[in-house]
């Protein structure tokens, strides 16, 4: 039996090239793929080399001070869909799907849930489920829940108390003189870079 024809080889090469370009994460080399996604500290406000972003956001607790919050004794186990459903959307008149969304957005991880069931779980930039991720606003929601628990346990008197009452290190600063309520609703009035400490 003869080997594959030149035409077959050419089509195979085009297919590999096409699939590679379709499933490549956007800007992956600009974001550090060639350097193994290095972990390096960025300036306040996220300023610094772009090649540090992916590595830093997956290792934030190794670069900045972090405090571990213990999980509950009986964690709630999420269910998983038997098969990933076909998800489509329309944005600004253009139809899209999960593959298209990931190919055009800098997302290290994407999780789609319905109730207690995981429908889609995807990763880019060599990240995987075992990695930690900087969760941004999700972390703020968890903090708000923890504050609610602290109020129920009478460890915090009121969300209208000043933050410096519970975090002495903030005393005399812009955030210390802000109420917990304003911090929780992200309405402190403190602009990025305007954090100040009174003398």
Secondary structure, 3 states (H helix, E strand, C coil): CCCCCHHHHHHHHHHHHHHHHHHCCCCCCCCCHHHCCCCCCCECCCECCHHHHHHHHCCHHHHCCCCCCCCCCCCCCCEECCCCCCCEEEECCEEEEHHHHHHHCCCCEEEEEECCEEEEEEECCCCCCCCCCCCCHHHHHHHHHHHHHHHHCCCCCCCCCEHHHCCHHHCCECCCCCEHHHHHCCCCCCCCCCCCECC
